Amino acid sequence: MKEMLKDLLEAYSPSSQESLAIDVWDKYCSKIPKTTHTYSDKMGNSAWSWGNGKTKILLSAHLDEIALIVSSISEEGFITMNQFAGVDKNVLIGSQIVLMSKNGPVKAIAHSLPIHLQHATKSDNKVTEIYEVKFDVGASSKKEVEELGIYIGCLGVLDRNINLEFGKSGKFYGNALDDKIGVYTIFKVLNDLANDENSYKLEDKFTLTILATTQEESGLRGAIRASRNINPDISIDLDVTHANDCKLFSGERFGNIKLGQGVVIEFGQDKSRRLANLFIDLAEKHDVKYQTGVARCGGTNTNAIELNTSDCETMLLSIPLLSMHTQNETMHWDDVNGTVELIKYYLKTFDAAEKEGQWI
């Protein structure tokens, strides 16, 4: 099953240009028994559904990734790029990126002011801005760059850096795990459920839809459109959150979330307190590790789904991650697998769970 995640991570999917990753998503979802492709749109959002019950349950995650956009090409053949969707400018020095040219992916390297010259030409501690980095595709002129299919407006993403078995503790890393790990998680939930020999007992309890959204990193845009059309009754959004294992930020202010300690059940304005408490009860009943967190309203697809559906109860489950929006996003398999199991417990006991849920 990890092959699906690897294929997703290897598929370049800058925000607003996610077709390669959508193709991977659709390929794997099409193999799930009794599952049909029920929604797609011109933004690239894609949903698959299982079951025929009255209650519409949505599991969602976004598969777009942070990106840069080409703003100019010099006569000498060097490219300048600007922020497009959340790239940390600190990671660009010495990095490699991939440009989504008209002719296919093109690798570029980043040139910046050497450390030997920084003290003489820059203020101390000044971070190099994205537009100050010059990207090199091995060309010697603007014409050569353009012949590669690179153009003003061309998008670029961080080059792939994937290790799904990092050390012996259960960690793994890669770029674009935010939020392709969420996409993998919702796929695995439905795949496990549909392949369970007892799943027929749930087919008339609810209709379960798994949705891969686009353009989250550039404004939650895909979720806005898709949720309006799917219009679920209950939505569980999957995303990532900041782990604090390295103690790089204030735990008192931002939380002391740790890798390997379980999914984070979030509280916040756009998150159903009833569902959060229900999931806590399920986690404790079934001995699934979990953590709790406080998330600001509006930072994930959860907010877009809540505000763009007619009467949907929304919640956010976050999987801990180190080094968000870099080439080395790091996670723990225990957190991923625990998230899958917790959602399956909710679905398998849906009738009873809904009756027990309380607004407290």
TORSE-526097 format. One record per residue (C-alpha): residue number from 0; z, y, x. Coordinates in steps of 0.05 Angstrom, whole numbers. Example, Ala and Ser with C-alpha at 12.3 -4.5 7.8 and 13.67 -1.06 7.14 Angstrom:
<recs>
REC   resi        Z        Y        X
REC      0      156      -90      246
REC      1      143      -21      273
</recs>
This chain:
<recs>
REC   resi        Z        Y        X
REC      0        0        0        0
REC      1       11       47       59
REC      2      -64       44       69
REC      3      -72       88        9
REC      4      -27      141       40
REC      5      -64      137      106
REC      6     -131      146       71
REC      7     -103      206       33
REC      8      -76      238       96
REC      9     -141      228      134
REC     10     -181      262       78
REC     11     -186      336       94
REC     12     -166      376       32
REC     13     -156      450       44
REC     14     -132      486      -18
REC     15     -192      497      -65
REC     16     -235      446      -28
REC     17     -201      379      -42
REC     18     -259      334      -62
REC     19     -251      285       -4
REC     20     -179      271      -23
REC     21     -195      268      -97
REC     22     -246      214      -82
REC     23     -192      173      -47
REC     24     -145      184     -106
REC     25     -197      163     -158
REC     26     -217      102     -117
REC     27     -147       74     -114
REC     28     -127       93     -185
REC     29     -189       59     -213
REC     30     -161       -8     -189
REC     31      -96       -3     -229
REC     32      -98      -52     -288
REC     33     -106      -22     -358
REC     34     -111       48     -330
REC     35     -165       97     -350
REC     36     -190      163     -322
REC     37     -168      212     -377
REC     38     -176      281     -346
REC     39     -215      320     -294
REC     40     -239      391     -289
REC     41     -281      438     -247
REC     42     -220      455     -203
REC     43     -217      382     -181
REC     44     -154      361     -217
REC     45     -155      287     -235
REC     46     -111      245     -281
REC     47     -106      172     -298
REC     48      -67      143     -357
REC     49      -34       79     -379
REC     50       -2       59     -446
REC     51      -12       84     -516
REC     52       56      109     -539
REC     53       67      174     -576
REC     54      109      207     -522
REC     55       66      235     -466
REC     56       99      230     -397
REC     57       67      264     -338
REC     58       79      249     -265
REC     59       46      301     -221
REC     60       38      320     -147
REC     61      -11      363     -109
REC     62      -60      338      -57
REC     63      -85      404      -28
REC     64      -61      424       40
REC     65      -48      489       78
REC     66     -110      522      105
REC     67     -142      579      144
REC     68     -206      616      127
REC     69     -261      641      175
REC     70     -263      717      174
REC     71     -311      732      231
REC     72     -354      701      285
REC     73     -365      738      351
REC     74     -431      744      387
REC     75     -399      701      442
REC     76     -387      644      393
REC     77     -313      651      380
REC     78     -283      648      310
REC     79     -228      690      280
REC     80     -190      662      220
REC     81     -139      689      171
REC     82      -84      658      129
REC     83     -110      623       67
REC     84      -54      577       44
REC     85       12      574       81
REC     86       -3      557      154
REC     87       56      573      200
REC     88       27      620      253
REC     89       77      592      303
REC     90       40      524      305
REC     91      -29      550      322
REC     92      -20      563      397
REC     93      -55      506      433
REC     94      -71      471      368
REC     95     -134      437      342
REC     96     -162      449      273
REC     97     -220      421      233
REC     98     -270      468      200
REC     99     -302      446      135
REC    100     -373      466      153
REC    101     -435      458      110
REC    102     -454      399      155
REC    103     -386      365      153
REC    104     -321      370      192
REC    105     -324      407      259
REC    106     -266      406      308
REC    107     -242      472      339
REC    108     -190      489      391
REC    109     -146      550      391
REC    110     -146      600      449
REC    111      -89      650      456
REC    112      -58      696      508
REC    113      -28      653      565
REC    114       47      657      575
REC    115       35      686      644
REC    116        6      749      613
REC    117       48      756      551
REC    118      105      795      582
REC    119       58      848      610
REC    120       17      857      547
REC    121       63      842      489
REC    122      131      862      465
REC    123      185      810      478
REC    124      190      756      425
REC    125      127      781      388
REC    126       95      723      352
REC    127       20      716      359
REC    128      -13      733      293
REC    129      -65      686      264
REC    130     -121      737      272
REC    131     -104      743      346
REC    132     -120      669      359
REC    133     -193      654      376
REC    134     -222      587      356
REC    135     -274      552      398
REC    136     -323      499      373
REC    137     -358      492      440
REC    138     -412      542      424
REC    139     -437      598      469
REC    140     -464      644      415
REC    141     -457      664      342
REC    142     -523      629      328
REC    143     -497      563      355
REC    144     -435      568      311
REC    145     -477      582      250
REC    146     -523      523      266
REC    147     -462      478      261
REC    148     -456      500      188
REC    149     -397      546      199
REC    150     -397      610      158
REC    151     -354      669      137
REC    152     -308      638       84
REC    153     -308      569      116
REC    154     -240      535      109
REC    155     -201      501      165
REC    156     -142      453      166
REC    157      -96      426      221
REC    158     -126      366      256
REC    159      -98      298      236
REC    160      -34      274      267
REC    161       -9      211      232
REC    162       43      158      250
REC    163       68      118      191
REC    164      117       77      234
REC    165      154      127      278
REC    166      209       91      317
REC    167      253       37      286
REC    168      294       77      237
REC    169      243       83      181
REC    170      216      151      197
REC    171      142      171      195
REC    172      104      235      207
REC    173       38      270      195
REC    174        8      334      170
REC    175       -6      345       95
REC    176       52      300       75
REC    177       67      362       34
REC    178       48      338      -17
REC    179        5      276       -7
REC    180       70      237       -3
REC    181       82      258      -75
REC    182       12      236      -94
REC    183       24      169      -61
REC    184       92      162      -97
REC    185       65      173     -168
REC    186        7      126     -153
REC    187       56       72     -130
REC    188       99       82     -192
REC    189       41       69     -239
REC    190       11       14     -196
REC    191       78      -24     -194
REC    192       89      -14     -269
REC    193       20      -36     -290
REC    194       23      -98     -246
REC    195       91     -119     -272
REC    196       84     -180     -317
REC    197      133     -150     -366
REC    198       98      -82     -370
REC    199       65     -100     -437
REC    200      133      -86     -469
REC    201      127      -13     -451
REC    202       55        0     -471
REC    203       72       27     -539
REC    204      135       65     -516
REC    205       97      121     -482
REC    206       32      143     -451
REC    207       41      152     -376
REC    208       -6      199     -340
REC    209       -8      209     -264
REC    210      -40      274     -243
REC    211      -64      297     -174
REC    212      -70      372     -175
REC    213     -108      421     -132
REC    214      -93      491     -106
REC    215      -17      487     -107
REC    216      -12      519      -39
REC    217      -54      578      -62
REC    218      -15      594     -126
REC    219       -1      531     -168
REC    220      -70      543     -197
REC    221      -91      471     -210
REC    222      -28      454     -247
REC    223      -36      514     -293
REC    224     -103      490     -317
REC    225      -89      416     -319
REC    226      -22      421     -355
REC    227      -53      464     -410
REC    228     -103      410     -424
REC    229      -59      348     -416
REC    230        0      382     -452
REC    231       54      329     -439
REC    232      121      322     -473
REC    233      159      305     -409
REC    234      137      323     -339
REC    235      166      297     -273
REC    236      137      336     -215
REC    237      140      306     -145
REC    238      143      350      -83
REC    239      179      356      -17
REC    240      239      397        5
REC    241      270      420       70
REC    242      314      370      106
REC    243      369      398      151
REC    244      381      340      199
REC    245      369      386      259
REC    246      415      440      231
REC    247      362      493      242
REC    248      383      534      181
REC    249      445      550      140
REC    250      466      489      101
REC    251      511      532       58
REC    252      452      575       37
REC    253      394      526       36
REC    254      427      458       28
REC    255      446      401       73
REC    256      392      352       53
REC    257      382      294      101
REC    258      327      244      115
REC    259      343      174       91
REC    260      396      196       42
REC    261      353      193      -20
REC    262      310      234      -66
REC    263      334      304      -84
REC    264      346      316     -158
REC    265      335      390     -167
REC    266      371      441     -210
REC    267      339      508     -228
REC    268      310      552     -282
REC    269      247      511     -294
REC    270      283      443     -288
REC    271      313      406     -346
REC    272      388      398     -337
REC    273      386      340     -387
REC    274      335      302     -346
REC    275      370      318     -280
REC    276      435      290     -305
REC    277      400      230     -336
REC    278      368      213     -268
REC    279      435      221     -233
REC    280      465      171     -282
REC    281      408      123     -270
REC    282      414      130     -195
REC    283      488      115     -197
REC    284      480       57     -245
REC    285      427       23     -203
REC    286      455       42     -135
REC    287      396       85     -115
REC    288      412      136      -62
REC    289      402      208      -84
REC    290      419      279      -65
REC    291      423      342     -108
REC    292      394      409      -93
REC    293      382      478     -121
REC    294      309      502     -121
REC    295      284      570     -138
REC    296      241      578     -200
REC    297      166      584     -187
REC    298      158      551     -120
REC    299      126      486     -144
REC    300       80      460     -198
REC    301      142      449     -242
REC    302      142      522     -261
REC    303       68      523     -277
REC    304       74      461     -321
REC    305      135      488     -359
REC    306      101      555     -375
REC    307       32      528     -392
REC    308       48      472     -440
REC    309       68      479     -513
REC    310      137      446     -510
REC    311      146      405     -447
REC    312      212      386     -415
REC    313      203      391     -339
REC    314      240      368     -278
REC    315      229      365     -203
REC    316      243      308     -155
REC    317      238      328      -82
REC    318      231      282      -22
REC    319      264      307       42
REC    320      219      330       99
REC    321      228      361      168
REC    322      180      413      197
REC    323      144      433      133
REC    324       74      464      141
REC    325       65      439      212
REC    326       27      381      245
REC    327       92      341      250
REC    328      120      337      180
REC    329      171      281      184
REC    330      200      237      129
REC    331      237      172      117
REC    332      210      111       79
REC    333      277       99       46
REC    334      271      165        9
REC    335      200      149      -15
REC    336      216       79      -38
REC    337      280      102      -72
REC    338      241      155     -110
REC    339      192      103     -135
REC    340      248       57     -158
REC    341      286      112     -193
REC    342      226      134     -234
REC    343      211       62     -252
REC    344      283       52     -277
REC    345      273      113     -322
REC    346      208       86     -350
REC    347      232       15     -359
REC    348      293       39     -399
REC    349      257       97     -432
REC    350      285       89     -503
REC    351      357       81     -481
REC    352      353      134     -428
REC    353      326      186     -476
REC    354      382      172     -525
REC    355      435      179     -471
REC    356      408      243     -440
REC    357      454      303     -451
REC    358      444      378     -442
REC    359      505      394     -399
</recs>
